């Protein structure tokens, strides 16, 4: 339990905390307001203790010294990055994929197209694997295409977890039972009780890699069928939102789609994008 006196101290800002918040914004584009200071303390608490520092501020001050291992700053950024994810989150997007988007993309008696999807804030991989499940189900319904899914994130720690493709069984509650049986293997190892893993047949279509949306260029193909950029723009300031959307548009093939979070529709304003559904846009 955190006592009131400790909580008060945690919510007080300091020059080194301000510097760390500014660094987070410069590196990731995420704005951490003063209201997030307590969250920063909480997420860094175990690391601060493990390294023998008395206070979070002492740990943060160390990060900015020449003696600090650069990898430690990366670890700190990983710990404070928000990684909220779930399977079939905002399910209307996946219904649109299955019922409208994929049938329009599939081959009509000709050569099978290769569909490329990008989960641009992949977190621990639930979104990327959901996309892959919907694409695999399209093949089962007789649609003709090949597909690949790329998941990227700024957190190297979370990307390692995504690549393992192992999830708690309670995380699968939002997956339809039939898909749960088809695309997940229950762990037989007693040490992994309560865990499930994505089947190899689906994993081979999905890969993960590091990418910072704040970079000037993205090492991603420029003929993508769709980009999922959901519930990340809300953490950026308006200028950063505009830059990120502009960069992503140029990675979409003509007719390619951009999916954003339902709270982010008003953020998307680009002359090459046409809104086709709430929070779904098509490159004109």
N, C-alpha and C positions, 0 to 999 in steps of 0.2 A: 504494500500500500504506500502511495506517495502522500506524505504529510503536507498540510497546507503551506507551511513555511518553505518546504522543498519545492512545491509547485510554484509558489510566488517567485522563487529564485530562478526557476526554469523559464518562466515567461518574461523575465527581464532580458533585454537585449544587451549586447556587448559589441565592441568594435570587431572582435574576431568573428563573432556570429554574423555580423553584417557582411564581413568580407567573405565568409563561407557562402552565405545566401547569394551574394553577387556572383561568386564563382559558379555556383549551381546554375544560375540564370545564364551566364556567359557560355557555359559548356553544353547545357541541355536545353536551354530555352524555357525551363520551368521556373515560374515565379513563386517563390516561397515568401509569403507575407509574414509580418510579425506575428500574426495569429498562428502560424505554423511552427514557431520556435519550440513550443512544447513537444510537438511531434518529432522535430529533429532530435531533441534530447532523448526522447523515448527510443527512437530507432537506433541511435548510436550508443545507448547506455551499455549494452553488453560488450561492444567493442572497446569502449573507453575503459571498462573494468578489466577486460582480458589483457589489455596492454599496460595496465597499472597506472593509469592516469586518475587523478582525484576528481577532476571535473571535465565536463564536455569541452569547456573553453580551452583547457590545457591540451586536450587532444587536437582540437581544431588549430590551435596555435602551432602545434608540432607539424601538422600537415603542410603548413606554409614555410617551413624551414628547409634549408638545403640538406639537412640530415635525414629528412623523411624519404622513405621509399615511395617513388611515384605511384606504385601499385596500391599503396594505402589510400591515396586520394580516390583512386578508382573504386576501391572497396567502400569508402564512405559514400560516394555518389550512388553506388548500388544500393546501399542500405536505406537511403532516404528517398530513392525513386519509388513512386507509387506503382504498384503492380497488381491492379485489380483485374481479374479475368474470370470468365466462366464460359462453359460450353453453351452454344446457341443463345448467347446474349443478344438482345434486340432481335428476336427471332424473325421479325418481319423482313429483315434483310435476306435471310436465308430462304424464306418462302419465295421472295421475289427472284432470287437466284434460281431456285428449282423450277418455278412455274413459268417464268418469263425470260430471264436472261440466258440461261443455258440452252433452252430449246432454240433460241434465236442464233446462238453461236455454233451449234452443232452442225456437222456436215449434213448436207442434203443430197446424199448419193455420190458426192465427190470425195476428194482427199480429206482425211481427218485433220482438222485444225489442232494446233497445240495451244492450249489455253494456259496463260500464266497469271497467277494471282499473287498479290503481295499484301501481307499483313504487316503494316508499317510500324506498329507498336505492339509487338507480339506477346510481350510479357512471358508467362510460362508456357505459352503455346496453345491454349485452349481455342483461341480464335482460328489460328492456322489449321489446326486439326479439324475444327468444325467445317471450315471451307473445304478441306479435303474430303470429309465425309459426304458433304452435299454433292461434290463433284463425282465421287465414287458411286453414289446412289443414282446420279444421272446416267452413268454407264450401265448400271443394272437395269434401268428403264429402257435401254436401247439407244440412247443418244450416242453419237460417234464423235470422239475427240480424244486427244491425249492431254494430260495436264500436269502442272507442277505448281507448288506453292512455296513461296519464300516468306519466312518470318524474320523480322529484324527488330532489334531493340538496342537501347543505349546501355543496358545493364548486362555485363558479361556473366554475372552470377546467375541471373534468371535465364539467360540463353542456354547455359549448361543444363539447367533443369528442363527446359523445353526440349532439348535434344534427347534427353533420356526418355521422354514421353511417358513418364510414370506419374499417376495421379491418385489422390485419395478417392476411395469409392464414393464418399459423400459428394465429391465434386462432379460425379457423373449423374447426379439426380436430375439435371436439366437436359440430359441426353435421352431421347426416346428409347424405350426398352429394347425395341428391335435393333436399333443402331448400337446400343450398348452391348448386346450379345454378339453383333457382327464385327465390331471394330475394337473391342477391348478384350485383353487376356487377363484373367484373374491370377494373381501371383500365387504360385505354389510354395514358394519359400516361406517358412514360418516367420522369418525375420521381416518379411514384407507383407505381413497380414494386414488386410484392409486396403491394399493397393491394387491398382490395375494398370496395364500398359497398352498403348496403342499397338494394334497388330502390325507385323512387319510389312504386309502388303500395302498398308496405308502410309506407314512411315517412309517408305522409299520414294514417295511423291513429295515429301516435305523436307525442306532444309532450313537451317537457321544461321544467321550471321549478324555481326555487330554493324550497326548503322546509327549515326547521330543525325537527326533531322535538322540540326543547326548547321551542318556542313554545307558548303556552297554547291557541292555536286554529290549526287547519289550514285554509287556503283551498282546500278540496277538496270535491267533491260529496258529499252524504250518502246516496246510494243506490248505492254501489259494489257490483259483483258480487263482486270479490275484491281483497284487498290482499296484496301480497308484501312482507313485512317480514323479510327473511332475512339472518341473519348480521350483524345490527347490534345486536340487544339484548344480545349478549354483551359489548359494549363499555360498557354502561351499568350503573350500580349498581342494586340491587333497587328502590329507591324510584322511580327514573327509569323503569325497565322497566314498573312498574305504571302510572305516569301515561301513558306513551306508548300502552300497550295499551288503556287505558280510553278515551283520545281516539279511537284508530283504530276501536274497536268501533262508535262512534256514526256513523262514515262508511260502515258496511256496511249494505246493504239486508237485510231479513229473509231468512235463508237464504244471505247472502253469506259468503264464505270468507276466512279469514286463513291465509296460508302463512308459516311461520317456518322458520329453519334447523333441521336435524335435531338439532343440539346445544342447541336452545333450547326444546324442547317443554315441559320442566319449568318454564320461566319463565312460561308462559301460564297464568294463573289468574284467570278473570273469570266472573261468574255468567251472562253473556249468551252465553258461548262454550261449545260442545260439541265435544269432540275426535272427529273422524270417522276419522282415520288418524294415524299418527305424524307430528307437526309440521304437521297440517292441522286447522283448526278451523272450525266453522260457527256463524254467529250464530243463536241459537235464535229 
